[in-house]
Amino acid sequence: MVFQEDTLLPWLTVEKNVGLYYRFNRSNSANAKAHIRDLLEMVKLGPYAKFYPYQLSGGMRRRVAILTAIAPRPDLLLLDEPFSALDEPTRIALHSDLHMLIKELRISALLVTHDLAEAASLSDRVLILSRAPAHVVQEVQIPFGNHRDMYELRGRKDFLDLYSDLWNTLKGQIERVS
């Protein structure tokens, strides 16, 4: 799971945070170390393997948190608003990294977000929920395929049309409560 708040252990280096699962499972094999190294390289954090969290930017810490959750090779990755505290350019760069990781490593992910653009750009399917008690108001299949350029995607007409449709559904839920 990747939480909204920073959950990295400040006394561990980047590579030790990412490899935390293997430390608890007494699996410090060469395969585990190679896997950690590969993950770091995939998101361009290889040169920062020996750094501590305080030496990293917010976006880099988020990447490490994502890798820490992905390193055990889960079937399902839970993401609870993992990008909410980041500026827009960093958030979109992380969207690219996360999307690439979950597709390449074949991990299913459940993303909780209040950001409709984030939901539409990262997901294969978006569910819009009502207020409590929550129920599904709309389910939308996202048509953008497995390989997405997050920067290009947000300027496309089909993305903007989809965003507008999602917004109109959400707006209807807001107006019902008001």
Backbone as ProteinMPNN parsed JSONL, in Angstrom:
{"seq_chain_A": "MVFQEDTLLPWLTVEKNVGLYYRFNRSNSANAKAHIRDLLEMVKLGPYAKFYPYQLSGGMRRRVAILTAIAPRPDLLLLDEPFSALDEPTRIALHSDLHMLIKELRISALLVTHDLAEAASLSDRVLILSRAPAHVVQEVQIPFGNHRDMYELRGRKDFLDLYSDLWNTLKGQIERVS", "coords_chain_A": {"N_chain_A": [[0.843, -1.186, 0.0], [0.433, 2.245, -0.724], [0.517, 5.123, 1.008], [-1.108, 8.299, 1.676], [0.408, 10.011, 3.237], [3.916, 10.488, 3.903], [5.749, 7.594, 4.345], [8.258, 6.561, 4.579], [11.128, 5.094, 6.107], [13.206, 7.014, 7.976], [15.804, 6.432, 8.824], [16.803, 4.583, 7.137], [18.415, 3.885, 4.022], [17.613, 4.707, 0.589], [17.687, 2.309, -0.997], [17.462, 0.428, 1.034], [14.992, 1.041, 2.165], [13.334, 0.415, -0.031], [13.884, -2.293, -0.157], [12.762, -3.309, 2.158], [10.752, -5.256, 2.629], [12.086, -7.645, 1.968], [13.959, -7.764, 3.938], [12.446, -8.341, 6.236], [11.49, -10.788, 5.527], [13.63, -12.35, 5.495], [15.04, -12.682, 3.164], [17.526, -12.009, 1.65], [18.741, -12.337, -0.754], [20.726, -12.586, -3.77], [19.012, -12.309, -5.909], [16.924, -10.743, -4.854], [18.304, -8.366, -4.312], [19.073, -7.664, -6.911], [16.567, -7.276, -8.037], [15.658, -5.04, -6.574], [17.58, -3.173, -7.369], [16.956, -3.086, -10.11], [14.332, -2.017, -10.018], [14.869, 0.538, -8.952], [16.375, 1.607, -11.047], [14.451, 1.649, -13.052], [12.862, 3.845, -12.43], [14.658, 5.833, -12.476], [16.193, 6.225, -10.141], [18.5, 4.988, -9.418], [21.121, 6.221, -9.025], [20.687, 7.295, -6.522], [20.569, 5.414, -4.565], [21.975, 5.071, -2.15], [21.253, 7.254, -0.684], [19.517, 9.024, 1.938], [16.085, 9.452, 3.019], [15.68, 12.22, 3.764], [17.384, 13.528, 2.087], [16.244, 13.671, -0.354], [13.988, 14.907, -2.908], [10.455, 15.778, -2.709], [9.036, 14.421, -4.742], [10.832, 12.39, -5.395], [10.856, 10.972, -2.994], [8.241, 10.034, -3.022], [8.394, 8.289, -5.21], [10.12, 6.377, -4.129], [8.507, 5.421, -2.055], [6.477, 4.225, -3.569], [7.966, 2.244, -4.894], [8.751, 0.752, -2.671], [6.355, -0.422, -1.966], [5.872, -1.903, -4.255], [8.033, -3.621, -4.536], [7.755, -6.222, -3.208], [6.383, -7.614, -5.137], [3.462, -7.55, -5.397], [0.086, -8.791, -5.933], [-1.926, -6.995, -5.933], [-1.937, -3.523, -5.703], [-2.494, -0.993, -3.445], [-3.441, 2.354, -3.426], [-3.625, 5.262, -1.737], [-4.553, 8.255, -2.329], [-1.866, 9.056, -3.28], [-0.473, 11.151, -4.5], [-1.246, 13.64, -3.696], [0.044, 15.752, -2.341], [1.819, 16.934, -4.052], [3.347, 19.068, -6.563], [1.962, 19.968, -9.779], [3.615, 19.342, -12.196], [5.425, 17.429, -11.097], [3.651, 15.528, -10.154], [2.482, 14.569, -12.562], [4.726, 13.452, -13.794], [5.226, 11.396, -11.965], [2.898, 9.949, -12.344], [3.416, 8.895, -14.871], [5.603, 7.205, -14.268], [4.419, 5.43, -12.378], [2.31, 4.286, -13.888], [3.778, 2.991, -15.912], [5.226, 1.147, -14.326], [3.178, -0.486, -13.121], [2.017, -1.607, -15.368], [4.182, -2.86, -16.702], [5.101, -4.631, -14.711], [2.871, -6.047, -14.287], [0.847, -5.579, -12.302], [-2.106, -5.255, -10.515], [-3.94, -2.359, -9.624], [-5.475, -0.303, -7.184], [-6.667, 2.788, -7.016], [-7.322, 5.468, -4.958], [-8.613, 8.595, -5.274], [-9.193, 12.136, -5.417], [-8.852, 13.566, -7.607], [-9.902, 14.042, -10.725], [-8.608, 14.129, -13.246], [-6.273, 12.746, -12.721], [-7.346, 10.202, -12.106], [-8.505, 9.559, -14.602], [-6.258, 9.54, -16.29], [-4.511, 7.605, -15.24], [-5.909, 5.219, -14.961], [-7.622, 2.147, -15.958], [-10.21, 1.821, -15.61], [-12.73, 3.805, -14.195], [-14.46, 4.548, -11.263], [-17.082, 6.413, -10.049], [-18.121, 7.512, -6.982], [-20.914, 7.939, -4.769], [-21.796, 10.2, -2.062], [-21.559, 9.212, 1.421], [-23.993, 6.887, 2.528], [-21.736, 5.267, 0.504], [-22.128, 4.472, -2.932], [-21.75, 3.086, -6.221], [-21.948, 5.419, -8.711], [-21.307, 5.952, -11.325], [-19.622, 4.082, -13.793], [-16.797, 3.966, -15.751], [-15.108, 2.898, -18.584], [-11.781, 3.301, -19.466], [-10.36, 4.481, -22.403], [-7.646, 4.608, -23.283], [-5.556, 2.807, -23.662], [-2.623, 0.683, -22.987], [-0.127, 1.908, -23.085], [0.826, 5.023, -22.386], [1.437, 8.433, -22.933], [1.75, 10.622, -20.568], [1.958, 13.392, -20.564], [1.26, 14.223, -23.151], [-1.268, 13.085, -23.311], [-3.004, 14.576, -21.628], [-3.624, 16.823, -23.092], [-5.169, 16.023, -25.162], [-8.166, 15.853, -27.155], [-10.02, 13.73, -26.756], [-9.368, 12.936, -24.166], [-9.978, 15.268, -22.732], [-12.719, 15.432, -23.26], [-13.599, 13.095, -21.965], [-12.841, 13.726, -19.335], [-14.59, 15.879, -18.927], [-17.074, 14.559, -19.021], [-16.831, 12.9, -16.733], [-16.602, 14.912, -14.8], [-19.116, 16.146, -15.001], [-20.804, 14.134, -14.028], [-19.835, 13.946, -11.398], [-20.343, 16.552, -10.547], [-23.131, 16.51, -10.562], [-23.551, 14.852, -8.368], [-22.56, 16.467, -6.326], [-24.334, 18.63, -6.44], [-26.697, 17.384, -5.647], [-26.35, 17.003, -2.948], [-26.083, 19.55, -1.963]], "CA_chain_A": [[0.0, 0.0, 0.0], [1.098, 3.548, -0.725], [-0.343, 6.029, 1.751], [-1.065, 9.722, 1.35], [1.518, 10.59, 3.995], [5.23, 9.884, 3.714], [5.934, 6.482, 5.284], [9.61, 6.024, 4.495], [11.866, 5.058, 7.367], [14.263, 8.005, 7.757], [17.127, 5.912, 9.175], [17.211, 3.644, 6.097], [18.701, 4.454, 2.711], [16.619, 4.444, -0.45], [17.655, 0.888, -1.346], [17.006, -0.353, 2.191], [13.541, 1.248, 2.241], [12.715, -0.37, -1.095], [14.081, -3.705, 0.156], [12.288, -3.6, 3.516], [10.029, -6.533, 2.613], [13.042, -8.755, 1.955], [14.611, -7.766, 5.246], [11.555, -9.026, 7.172], [11.279, -12.155, 5.078], [14.959, -12.971, 5.513], [15.369, -13.019, 1.781], [18.516, -11.013, 1.23], [19.444, -13.025, -1.825], [21.195, -11.805, -4.915], [17.829, -12.01, -6.725], [16.233, -9.612, -4.234], [19.132, -7.175, -4.537], [18.974, -7.321, -8.336], [15.207, -6.752, -8.236], [15.652, -3.684, -6.005], [18.394, -2.35, -8.268], [16.176, -2.899, -11.344], [13.244, -1.076, -9.73], [15.448, 1.882, -8.831], [16.761, 2.056, -12.392], [13.238, 1.886, -13.842], [12.353, 5.195, -12.154], [15.835, 6.712, -12.497], [16.68, 6.494, -8.784], [19.721, 4.211, -9.186], [22.205, 7.005, -8.423], [20.303, 7.746, -5.183], [20.35, 4.217, -3.745], [22.603, 5.223, -0.822], [20.752, 8.466, -0.049], [18.473, 8.9, 2.954], [14.896, 10.199, 2.594], [15.794, 13.671, 3.934], [18.22, 14.05, 1.008], [15.476, 13.553, -1.589], [12.849, 15.803, -3.124], [9.168, 15.155, -2.43], [8.726, 13.476, -5.817], [11.711, 11.231, -5.256], [10.36, 10.197, -1.845], [7.028, 9.334, -3.472], [8.844, 7.16, -6.033], [10.652, 5.356, -3.219], [7.351, 4.818, -1.378], [5.832, 3.345, -4.545], [8.833, 1.078, -5.08], [8.7, -0.046, -1.446], [5.124, -1.201, -2.044], [5.925, -2.78, -5.421], [9.156, -4.57, -4.435], [7.354, -7.603, -2.892], [5.645, -8.162, -6.272], [2.082, -7.851, -4.974], [-0.932, -8.943, -6.969], [-2.745, -5.786, -5.869], [-1.321, -2.354, -5.088], [-3.476, -0.022, -2.978], [-2.894, 3.705, -3.449], [-4.544, 6.185, -1.082], [-4.173, 9.623, -2.689], [-0.417, 9.131, -3.105], [0.145, 12.299, -5.166], [-1.995, 14.844, -3.331], [0.87, 16.839, -1.806], [2.861, 17.259, -5.024], [3.013, 20.037, -7.6], [1.427, 19.341, -10.994], [4.615, 18.669, -13.046], [5.938, 16.25, -10.403], [2.552, 14.564, -10.114], [2.338, 13.938, -13.881], [5.909, 12.59, -13.973], [4.995, 10.196, -11.158], [1.859, 9.176, -13.028], [4.11, 8.141, -15.923], [6.374, 6.125, -13.633], [3.515, 4.443, -11.789], [1.617, 3.578, -14.961], [4.762, 2.101, -16.528], [5.536, 0.065, -13.382], [2.081, -1.449, -12.944], [1.815, -2.331, -16.625], [5.342, -3.719, -16.966], [5.194, -5.673, -13.686], [1.558, -6.716, -14.281], [0.259, -5.423, -10.972], [-3.391, -4.555, -10.468], [-3.867, -1.259, -8.663], [-6.699, 0.386, -6.795], [-6.287, 4.164, -6.705], [-8.327, 6.359, -4.382], [-8.194, 9.964, -5.558], [-10.218, 13.152, -5.649], [-8.402, 14.254, -8.812], [-10.485, 13.361, -11.881], [-7.606, 13.989, -14.31], [-5.407, 11.658, -12.275], [-8.096, 8.963, -12.281], [-8.676, 9.288, -16.03], [-4.99, 9.273, -16.968], [-3.836, 6.428, -14.695], [-6.765, 4.045, -14.793], [-8.293, 1.44, -17.043], [-11.631, 1.94, -15.276], [-12.98, 4.789, -13.138], [-15.748, 4.474, -10.578], [-17.432, 7.605, -9.284], [-18.946, 7.108, -5.852], [-21.755, 8.942, -4.12], [-21.457, 10.431, -0.661], [-21.934, 8.116, 2.324], [-23.292, 5.622, 2.294], [-21.26, 5.291, -0.879], [-22.457, 3.469, -3.933], [-21.214, 3.462, -7.525], [-22.856, 6.257, -9.494], [-20.928, 5.793, -12.727], [-18.426, 3.292, -14.106], [-16.344, 4.348, -17.085], [-13.92, 2.234, -19.108], [-10.868, 4.307, -20.005], [-9.984, 3.94, -23.719], [-6.356, 5.122, -23.741], [-4.569, 1.752, -23.897], [-1.624, 0.369, -21.962], [1.054, 2.773, -23.192], [0.316, 6.393, -22.406], [2.308, 9.566, -22.675], [0.908, 11.403, -19.658], [2.003, 14.811, -20.921], [0.499, 14.367, -24.387], [-2.638, 12.647, -23.059], [-3.833, 15.605, -20.993], [-4.005, 17.845, -24.057], [-5.974, 15.432, -26.237], [-9.605, 16.127, -27.105], [-10.754, 12.613, -26.165], [-9.135, 12.994, -22.724], [-10.733, 16.404, -22.209], [-14.135, 15.047, -23.307], [-13.814, 12.134, -20.896], [-12.78, 14.491, -18.087], [-15.829, 16.645, -18.84], [-18.146, 13.616, -18.66], [-16.634, 12.532, -15.325], [-16.915, 16.083, -14.0], [-20.568, 16.359, -14.981], [-21.367, 13.149, -13.091], [-19.454, 14.355, -10.044], [-21.077, 17.79, -10.268], [-24.49, 16.093, -10.228], [-23.524, 14.344, -6.973], [-22.346, 17.631, -5.457], [-25.576, 19.409, -6.427], [-27.704, 16.609, -4.902], [-26.093, 17.161, -1.507], [-26.17, 20.964, -1.602]], "C_chain_A": [[0.883, 1.242, 0.0], [0.107, 4.526, -0.104], [-0.188, 7.461, 1.264], [0.128, 10.402, 2.028], [2.81, 9.827, 3.714], [5.464, 8.809, 4.776], [7.327, 5.869, 5.195], [10.274, 6.058, 5.868], [13.108, 5.937, 7.208], [15.669, 7.496, 8.053], [17.623, 4.872, 8.166], [17.471, 4.385, 4.792], [17.559, 4.12, 1.75], [16.543, 2.946, -0.736], [17.178, 0.023, -0.189], [15.505, -0.145, 2.441], [12.839, 0.38, 1.198], [12.799, -1.867, -0.782], [13.561, -4.136, 1.516], [11.556, -4.939, 3.596], [11.004, -7.71, 2.725], [13.787, -8.874, 3.287], [13.763, -8.54, 6.267], [11.315, -10.479, 6.792], [12.595, -12.92, 4.937], [15.376, -13.469, 4.122], [16.306, -11.945, 1.242], [19.37, -11.568, 0.095], [19.905, -12.062, -2.91], [20.022, -11.427, -5.813], [17.077, -10.803, -6.179], [17.006, -8.322, -4.482], [19.067, -6.723, -5.987], [17.603, -6.72, -8.645], [15.11, -5.311, -7.741], [16.424, -2.735, -6.918], [17.626, -2.059, -9.564], [15.04, -1.899, -11.137], [13.764, 0.354, -9.649], [15.83, 2.445, -10.195], [15.532, 2.399, -13.235], [12.692, 3.299, -13.636], [13.496, 6.197, -11.962], [16.321, 7.137, -11.106], [17.951, 5.709, -8.452], [20.838, 5.012, -8.538], [21.927, 7.45, -6.972], [20.121, 6.593, -4.201], [20.884, 4.372, -2.32], [22.153, 6.493, -0.089], [19.708, 8.11, 1.006], [17.277, 9.756, 2.532], [15.029, 11.721, 2.718], [16.623, 14.319, 2.829], [17.488, 14.082, -0.335], [14.397, 14.623, -1.689], [11.564, 15.051, -2.782], [8.791, 14.115, -3.478], [9.582, 12.224, -5.74], [11.272, 10.358, -4.079], [9.099, 9.42, -2.224], [7.398, 8.124, -4.326], [9.365, 6.027, -5.153], [9.499, 4.657, -2.494], [6.623, 3.853, -2.311], [6.665, 2.08, -4.747], [8.824, 0.165, -3.856], [7.459, -0.941, -1.455], [5.162, -2.219, -3.182], [6.984, -3.872, -5.285], [8.736, -6.002, -4.095], [6.586, -8.309, -4.012], [4.202, -8.525, -5.885], [1.175, -8.087, -6.174], [-1.764, -7.672, -7.074], [-2.001, -4.693, -5.109], [-2.434, -1.381, -4.714], [-2.805, 1.334, -2.868], [-3.93, 4.666, -2.885], [-4.061, 7.616, -1.287], [-2.666, 9.857, -2.574], [0.248, 10.371, -3.689], [-0.413, 13.635, -4.71], [-1.123, 16.013, -2.873], [1.938, 17.32, -2.794], [2.388, 18.313, -6.021], [2.65, 19.293, -8.888], [2.503, 18.686, -11.872], [5.176, 17.394, -12.404], [4.89, 15.152, -10.383], [2.422, 13.832, -11.453], [3.534, 13.037, -14.184], [5.754, 11.294, -13.183], [3.889, 9.322, -11.746], [2.498, 8.306, -14.113], [4.86, 6.952, -15.335], [5.461, 5.036, -13.088], [2.818, 3.625, -12.868], [2.555, 2.581, -15.632], [5.039, 0.904, -15.617], [4.401, -0.959, -13.289], [1.805, -2.231, -14.229], [2.96, -3.32, -16.875], [5.43, -4.884, -15.977], [3.886, -6.438, -13.511], [0.939, -6.749, -12.884], [-1.083, -4.716, -11.127], [-3.286, -3.479, -9.399], [-5.256, -0.687, -8.421], [-6.279, 1.756, -6.28], [-7.484, 4.908, -6.137], [-7.809, 7.774, -4.599], [-9.415, 10.868, -5.68], [-9.922, 13.917, -6.933], [-8.898, 13.487, -10.045], [-9.486, 13.159, -13.017], [-6.65, 12.848, -13.978], [-6.088, 10.308, -12.499], [-8.187, 8.59, -13.764], [-7.365, 8.949, -16.721], [-4.313, 7.995, -16.487], [-4.62, 5.13, -14.826], [-7.187, 3.397, -16.094], [-9.803, 1.554, -16.868], [-11.76, 2.912, -14.113], [-14.382, 4.551, -12.592], [-15.963, 5.772, -9.832], [-18.425, 7.162, -8.226], [-19.785, 8.276, -5.357], [-21.195, 9.236, -2.736], [-21.963, 9.254, 0.166], [-23.442, 8.047, 2.5], [-22.991, 5.475, 0.802], [-21.811, 4.136, -1.702], [-21.929, 3.985, -5.277], [-22.285, 4.202, -8.314], [-22.581, 6.084, -10.982], [-19.666, 4.945, -12.806], [-18.053, 3.588, -15.543], [-15.09, 3.554, -17.438], [-13.059, 3.305, -19.771], [-10.236, 3.758, -21.288], [-8.557, 4.24, -24.189], [-5.262, 4.069, -23.909], [-3.532, 1.623, -22.799], [-0.397, 1.271, -21.982], [0.578, 4.21, -23.395], [1.431, 7.384, -22.151], [1.465, 10.545, -21.854], [0.873, 12.885, -20.008], [1.139, 15.068, -22.161], [-0.987, 14.081, -24.142], [-3.524, 13.777, -22.548], [-4.244, 16.735, -21.935], [-4.907, 17.331, -25.162], [-7.462, 15.707, -26.037], [-10.375, 14.989, -26.447], [-10.56, 12.55, -24.648], [-9.985, 14.108, -22.1], [-12.235, 16.125, -22.225], [-14.471, 14.066, -22.187], [-13.807, 12.838, -19.538], [-14.084, 15.26, -17.876], [-17.001, 15.749, -18.435], [-18.045, 13.213, -17.191], [-17.014, 13.703, -14.419], [-18.425, 16.308, -13.901], [-21.266, 15.368, -14.056], [-21.069, 13.553, -11.656], [-20.208, 15.616, -9.628], [-22.518, 17.474, -9.877], [-24.571, 15.563, -8.798], [-23.364, 15.494, -5.983], [-23.651, 18.411, -5.32], [-26.692, 18.696, -5.663], [-27.582, 16.845, -3.407], [-26.332, 18.6, -1.066], [-27.577, 21.402, -1.312]], "O_chain_A": [[1.935, 1.28, 0.639], [-0.993, 4.73, -0.617], [0.747, 7.787, 0.533], [0.773, 11.269, 1.438], [2.781, 8.657, 3.333], [5.384, 9.088, 5.972], [7.546, 4.764, 5.691], [10.009, 6.944, 6.68], [13.974, 5.633, 6.387], [16.641, 8.08, 7.573], [18.723, 4.34, 8.311], [16.824, 5.39, 4.497], [16.661, 3.344, 2.075], [15.455, 2.369, -0.72], [16.551, -1.012, -0.412], [14.824, -1.069, 2.885], [11.866, -0.308, 1.508], [11.882, -2.621, -1.108], [13.889, -5.228, 1.981], [11.742, -5.679, 4.562], [10.771, -8.651, 3.483], [14.188, -9.965, 3.694], [14.3, -9.304, 7.068], [10.976, -11.303, 7.642], [12.65, -13.994, 4.338], [15.979, -14.531, 3.964], [15.899, -11.081, 0.466], [20.567, -11.295, 0.007], [19.519, -10.893, -2.948], [20.024, -10.353, -6.415], [16.643, -9.94, -6.941], [16.415, -7.299, -4.827], [19.013, -5.524, -6.262], [17.494, -5.771, -9.422], [14.539, -4.458, -8.421], [15.969, -1.627, -7.201], [17.639, -0.932, -10.058], [14.81, -1.034, -11.982], [13.166, 1.27, -10.213], [15.628, 3.63, -10.461], [15.569, 3.33, -14.039], [12.124, 3.886, -14.558], [13.319, 7.261, -11.368], [16.797, 8.257, -10.917], [18.427, 5.762, -7.318], [21.454, 4.533, -7.585], [22.831, 7.925, -6.284], [19.572, 6.787, -3.116], [20.287, 3.846, -1.381], [22.629, 6.771, 1.012], [19.1, 7.04, 0.968], [17.446, 10.698, 1.757], [14.535, 12.445, 1.854], [16.569, 15.536, 2.652], [18.067, 14.482, -1.345], [13.953, 15.173, -0.681], [11.581, 13.836, -2.587], [8.282, 13.047, -3.138], [9.1, 11.12, -5.994], [11.316, 9.131, -4.169], [8.914, 8.281, -1.794], [6.796, 7.059, -4.192], [9.082, 4.857, -5.406], [9.516, 3.436, -2.336], [6.198, 2.78, -1.883], [6.125, 0.974, -4.767], [8.883, -1.057, -3.991], [7.511, -2.084, -1.002], [4.55, -3.283, -3.081], [6.835, -4.945, -5.869], [9.315, -6.936, -4.651], [6.184, -9.462, -3.86], [3.783, -9.674, -6.033], [1.46, -7.64, -7.285], [-2.245, -7.314, -8.149], [-1.499, -4.919, -4.008], [-3.228, -0.986, -5.567], [-1.726, 1.455, -2.287], [-4.99, 4.864, -3.479], [-3.254, 8.124, -0.509], [-2.233, 10.755, -1.853], [1.419, 10.625, -3.406], [-0.08, 14.668, -5.291], [-1.532, 17.166, -3.012], [2.861, 18.036, -2.406], [1.194, 18.439, -6.293], [2.996, 18.123, -9.055], [2.31, 17.538, -12.271], [5.378, 16.393, -13.09], [5.208, 13.978, -10.574], [2.269, 12.611, -11.478], [3.367, 11.969, -14.773], [6.107, 10.22, -13.67], [3.944, 8.096, -11.653], [2.163, 7.131, -14.255], [4.764, 5.833, -15.839], [5.703, 3.851, -13.313], [2.745, 2.401, -12.768], [2.163, 1.443, -15.892], [5.083, -0.232, -16.088], [4.643, -2.163, -13.37], [1.402, -3.392, -14.173], [2.723, -4.477, -17.219], [5.792, -5.997, -16.359], [3.795, -7.357, -12.697], [0.565, -7.802, -12.369], [-1.173, -3.689, -11.8], [-2.616, -3.669, -8.384], [-6.087, -0.602, -9.325], [-5.623, 1.871, -5.244], [-8.539, 4.969, -6.768], [-6.709, 8.116, -4.165], [-10.515, 10.421, -6.002], [-10.671, 14.823, -7.301], [-8.38, 12.418, -10.368], [-9.513, 12.125, -13.683], [-6.266, 12.076, -14.858], [-5.473, 9.379, -13.023], [-7.969, 7.436, -14.132], [-7.357, 8.145, -17.653], [-3.602, 7.357, -17.263], [-4.032, 4.049, -14.803], [-7.124, 3.994, -17.169], [-10.572, 1.411, -17.818], [-10.988, 2.848, -13.156], [-15.346, 4.378, -13.338], [-15.102, 6.187, -9.057], [-19.435, 6.525, -8.526], [-19.415, 9.441, -5.507], [-20.238, 8.599, -2.293], [-22.703, 8.405, -0.332], [-24.094, 9.086, 2.612], [-23.886, 5.552, -0.04], [-21.938, 3.003, -1.237], [-21.692, 5.182, -5.44], [-23.376, 3.684, -8.553], [-23.503, 6.072, -11.797], [-18.76, 5.078, -11.983], [-18.881, 3.477, -16.447], [-14.124, 3.541, -16.676], [-13.559, 4.119, -20.547], [-9.638, 2.683, -21.265], [-8.28, 4.136, -25.384], [-4.137, 4.417, -24.268], [-3.557, 2.355, -21.81], [0.302, 1.377, -20.974], [0.008, 4.559, -24.429], [2.262, 7.194, -21.263], [0.576, 11.211, -22.386], [-0.131, 13.557, -19.773], [0.374, 16.032, -22.198], [-1.854, 14.753, -24.7], [-4.665, 13.921, -22.986], [-5.127, 17.524, -21.6], [-5.362, 18.103, -26.007], [-7.952, 15.784, -24.91], [-11.288, 15.24, -25.661], [-11.473, 12.158, -23.922], [-10.628, 13.908, -21.07], [-12.95, 16.532, -21.309], [-15.508, 14.192, -21.536], [-14.664, 12.577, -18.693], [-14.619, 15.286, -16.767], [-17.823, 16.135, -17.604], [-19.051, 13.186, -16.482], [-17.669, 13.513, -13.395], [-18.941, 16.625, -12.829], [-22.222, 15.732, -13.371], [-21.95, 13.507, -10.797], [-20.657, 15.729, -8.488], [-23.067, 18.095, -8.967], [-25.557, 15.803, -8.101], [-23.975, 15.482, -4.914], [-24.031, 18.806, -4.218], [-27.553, 19.359, -5.086], [-28.581, 16.883, -2.688], [-26.736, 18.845, 0.07], [-27.808, 22.569, -0.993]]}, "name": "protein", "num_of_chains": 1, "seq": "MVFQEDTLLPWLTVEKNVGLYYRFNRSNSANAKAHIRDLLEMVKLGPYAKFYPYQLSGGMRRRVAILTAIAPRPDLLLLDEPFSALDEPTRIALHSDLHMLIKELRISALLVTHDLAEAASLSDRVLILSRAPAHVVQEVQIPFGNHRDMYELRGRKDFLDLYSDLWNTLKGQIERVS"}
